[in-house]
């Protein structure tokens, strides 16, 4: 085992995070137990990459440790007794800490969940995916910052290498295939030759198909949520393919062209409309992979992988309505109220997919107008105004508001008085 000290890296962390680590040190001293920073947090701290996912491993009862830490930081505690883990959300700085009891694992069958029992620090690090994620740093007072590296993770980190800890790694947990690609492309690392051969063998055996759909979904979405998703998708296409999602799923040349156009639209939207809600770009890139699937096949995939109903609706809205929407939006004479009626039910993600699909200037201008002007447009009138005009509450209200909004979108009314005048004219036909 090689050891060194990264105390300076720890003390250079943001003050709120350092206070949490010092609080964990105090709990370690009080309970007289060993505690360590572990995993991706240690990796990124050495690389000087921001990572606010603080992971602490305890060679004792992790839940008891978490209870003490929550009390000392005025934080909230969520415990998972079955796994000996807990999460503390500290009020100061809004950071959270995941705390785990050291454990060792055994896989009775490939791709299944492991059997877990209490273990040592070495046992816990030995169960991890890659050497660069199998390092720990002590938070104890006596050896604060000492790096524990049983498997050569620090050397691999310096050399930019992705290496598994043993030959059965990808068979035990095939989602590590996607994880290896994620780290390779995120950091510009390379998968070392033996690990690469083991990965390719697991792909040949179609090991990803043996993983439960929910676990596979969660892991794959992390690849799509990376800063450079196209690099992720190209590498998955090269090494794995996408038949673990559906036999007809592809990232073809046409899909990649659409994805590149989508990426430009996502950047455009973030720059142009920073005040709007953030775009969930992973949905957009998932739709690109589904490009060659039928509507029914997309439904089957969404149900199999248990996507949230709202996410499924966003993808299906694009699959079902793309051609008709682009055709209507490109017509020469379309009122703003009609544009609003077409686009208002759609998500930002669906609209950006439509923009990526076309170079038609009318469509691009009208969708931009929707984001800038129509989306979120409010009326001056309220239900109180209608009651003062002698209109009793009832189903007519919805029709009135809808017609006044259409008039406002079309520029026919602008002020409160304009809206009231229009309602007075409408009153006779109610």
N, C-alpha and C positions, 0 to 999 in steps of 0.2 A: 504493500500500500504506500502510495506517495501522499505526503501531507505538506501543506503550506498554509499561509495565513492571508485571509482576505479581509481583515478587520478594516482596512482603509476603505475598501469598496462598500462595506456595510455602513460605516459612519458617514459616507458621502451620500447616502440615500436621502430622499425628502424627509424633513423633520417629523411629519406625522407618522410616516412609516417607521422611522428609527425609534420613535417613542413606543410604538407597538412592540418592536423587537426588544426594547429595554424592559417593557412590561412583562414580556414572555420570560426574559432573563430573571426578573424578580419572582415570577411564579416557579421557575425552575429551582431557584434558591430556596424558596419557602417549602416546596414539596420534596426537595432533595432528589430531583430526577434529572436525567439527561434530556436535553431538547436541542433540536437542530433545524436550521433552514435547509430545505431540500428541493430537489427536482428542478423544474424550469426556472424557478426564481433564482436559484444559484447560478444556473447556466447563463441567464440573461444579465445577472449582476456582473459576472466575469466579462461578458461581451460588451458591457456598458449599454445594454438595450433596456428601454423602459419596460417594466413588468410589475404591475400592481397586484398580481395574484400571489399573495404571501402564503407559503406552505410551511408548516412546522410539524416535525415528526418528534414523537415523545417515546422514549423507552420505558413506558409505564402506561397508566390509564389516561388515554388522550382526552376522554370526555371530562374527567375530573380536572385535568389541566385547563381545558377550555372553560369550565365553569369558573375557575379562579381568575382566568384572564378576562372573562366577560365582566366579572365583578370589579376588577381593578381598572377597567377602561370604560365603565358605564356603557358597555356594549350589549347587544342582543345575542342570544345563543340559540342555535338550532343544532340538536344532537341527532346522531344516527347510531343508536345503540348496537344494532346488528353488526355494523362495520367498525365500531370503535372510533368513529370520526365525528367531528363537530365543526361548525362554522361560527365564528364570532364576528359580528358586524360592529365595528367601533364607531362611536359617534364622531370622534375627533378625526377630521380629514375624510370621513366617509369610506375608509378602507375596510376590507374584510380579511380575516385570517382563517385558512382551513387548517385544522389540527387533526392529526391521525396518530393512532397507536401503531408502533412498529409491528409489522406482521410479515409472515412468509406465506407463499402461495404455492399451490400444486394444481395442475390442470389434469383432471381425470380423463378428459377427452379434448381433442383439438377444437378450438373456437368456442368452447363453452366457458361459462363463468368459473373462476378458480375457487378451490376450497382454501379457506383462510384460517390461520391460527396465529396466536401471538408469536413475535419473533424479536430479533435483535436489529440494530441499525444495519448491520451487514445483510441480514436476511431481507430487509425491506428494500435496500438499494439493489440487491441482486434480482429482485422481481421486476425491475423497471425495463423500459423499452430499449433505450440506447445508452451508451456509456456517458454521453454528454448530459444526460438527465439523471445519472446515478451518482451524483456528488452531494455532499452535505457539508454544512458549515455550523459549527457549534455556536449556540447563543449563551452557553453557560459562562459564568463570570471568570472562572479559572483559565479557560482556554478560548475565550471569545474570539470568533472569527477563524478558528483553525479549520482548514478545509480537509475533509475526509474523502479520499478518492481511491477506492479499492480496485477500480476497473480501468484506470487510465483515461478517465473522461477529460481531464484537464489537457493532456497531450492531444487527444482527438479534437478538442475544442480549438486548440491553437493551430492545429493542422487543417481544420475545416472538414472533419470526417464524421460521417454517420456510421456507427458500428453497433450491432446487436451484442448482447451479453452472452448468448449461447445459441446453439444451432437449431433449437426448436422454437425460437422466439416468434417467428411469423406463423407457425402452426398453432402455437398456444393462443395467440391473439392476432388474427389476421388484420385487424384494423391498424396494426403497426405498419402495414404496407402503405396506407394512406398517410400515416404520420411521418414515415421516412421521407416521402415525397414532399410533405408540407415543410419539414425542417430543411430539406435539401434546397428547396427553392426560396424559402424565406431568408435563409442566411447565406445563400450562394455556396453551400457546402457540397461535398460529393459523397455518395454512398460507397464505402470501401468494397473491394472486389468480392470477398467472401460473403459479406452481408448482401451484396447485389445478387450473387448466385442463389442465396437462400430466398431472397425476395422473389426472384423470377421463378424458382421452383414452386413457391407457394401460389404464385399467380397461375402457373401451369396446372396445378391441382385445383384451381378455382376455389381457394380457401375462403375468399370473401363471401362467397355464396352460402357458407356455413354459419356466418355470423347472424345473430338476430337482427331483423330489419330496423328496430329502434336504435340499437347500438351503431349499426352501419350508417343510418341517417345522421346521427349526431356527429360521427367522425367525419363523414364526407362534407357536411355543411361547414365544418371548420376549415376545410380546404377552400371552399367557395368564399369564405369570409376573409381570406388572406388579402393583404394589400395589393398583390398582383395575381388575381385569380386565373388569368389566361395562362400564365406560366405553370400554374398548378394543373390546369386542365390539359395542357399539351403533354405534360409529363405523365399524367394518369393515362392519357390516350396511348402514349408510347409504351408504357410498362404494363398496364393492366387492361385497358379498354373500359367500357362502361356497361358491359352486359351484366355486371353485378346489380345494376339498377333495373334494367329491362333488356331483353335480347335485342330490341330494335334501337336502344339508346346509342347515340353516336356523338362524337364531337368532330363532325365532318368539316371539310373546307368551307362549306356554306355556313355551318354553325359557328365556326371560328370567325368568319367574316362578320356575322351578326353580332357575336360577342365583342369584337373590336369596336363596332359601331356603338354598342351598348355602353362600353367603357367610356367612350367619348361623351355620351349623353349623361352618364352619371357624374363625370367631372364637370360638365357644363352646368348641370342642375345644382351641384354643391356650390359652385362659384357664383351662379346667377341668383340663387334663392336660398341663401344661408339661413333665412328666418323660417323657412318651412321645416317640417319634420324630416329627420334624416331618412334617406332612402335605404331600404334593405336590399342592397345590390345582389345578395346571394340568390334571391328569388329570380332576378333578371337572368343571371347566368345559368340557373337551373332550367329556366325556360328555354335557353339556347340548347342545352343538352336534350331537351324534350322536343326539339324542333321537328324531328322526323317521326315522332310518335303521333298517333291519332288521338282525338279527344278522349275516346274510351280508354286507350292505353295509358294516357296521362292520369285519368281517374283511378285506374287500377294501381298505378305506381303510388299515387298519393295515399290511397287507402292502405296499401301494403306497408308503406313506411310511416303511416300514421302522422302525416303532416296536419298541422292545424287547419281547421276548415277555412279560416280566413286566407291562409297561404294558398290552399288549393283553389279558392275562388279567384285569387289574383292571377294565377297561372292560367286557369281555364278561361277567364275573361279575355285574355290575349289570344289563346288558341281558338276560341269560338268566334270572336268578333273582329279579329285583325283585318281581314279583307274588306268587310262591310264598313268598318269605321274609317279606314283609310280612303275608301271610295267616297263616302259622304263628306269627309273633311276636306277633300280635294276639289269639291264642286265650287263653281265660281260665285254663286249667290247663296250664302249660308248665314243666317242671322246669328248674332252672338248668343241669343237664347237657345238656339238649336245646338250650337257648339257646347254650351253649358249642359244641356240635357244629355248629350252624348257622352261627355267626359266626366261629369260630376260623379256618376256611380263608380268610376274606375279609380284604381289606386295610382299613386305616383309611379310605381314600378311598371304597371301596365302601360301607362301613357309614354314612359320613356322607351319601352319596347317598341311601341308604335313609331316613335320618332326615329329610332334606330333602323326601322324597316323601310324608311322612305327618304327621298331627297326632294320631295315635292315642297316648294316654298310656301304654298298655302297651308299645308298641314303643319309645317314647322312653325309658321307665324301664329296660327290659330291655337296650337297647343301651348306656345309660349304665352300668348295672351291669356289663356286659361289660367296658367300658373300665376301670372302677374296681376291680372285684373279680376277675372270672374271668380276664381277660387276664393272662397271666404267673403264674397260680397254680401253685405248686410243691408236689410231694409231699415228705413227710418220708423215705419209704423210698428205698432205692437197690438196685442189683443185688446189692451185698454182703449186704444184709438178706435177700434172697431165697435167696442161696446158703447163708446160715447156717440158713435154715429147711429146707434140704435140697432146694430146687428147682433143678435143673440149668439152666444157661443154654440158652435155646432160644426157639422161637416163642411159648411161653406168656407170656414176659415182657411182650410188648407188650399182650396181653389183660389181664394182671394190672394193669399200670400204668393202662390205660384204664379198667378197672372201679373201681379205687381212686380215680382222679381224678373219675370221675362221682359216686361216693359222697361225696367231699369237697366237690364243687360243690353237691351237694344237702343238705349239712349233716349227713350221716349219720356221717362220721368227722371228727375234728379233730386228734388228736394222733398221734404216731408209734405209740403203743401201740394206738390205735384202728385204724390202718392195718394193723398186724401181725395184730391179731385178725381183721380181715376177710379177710386173705390166708390165715390158718389155716383159716377156714371154707371158702374157695374151693378149698383144696388138694385136697380129696377129689374135686372135679369136674374137675380138670385131666387 
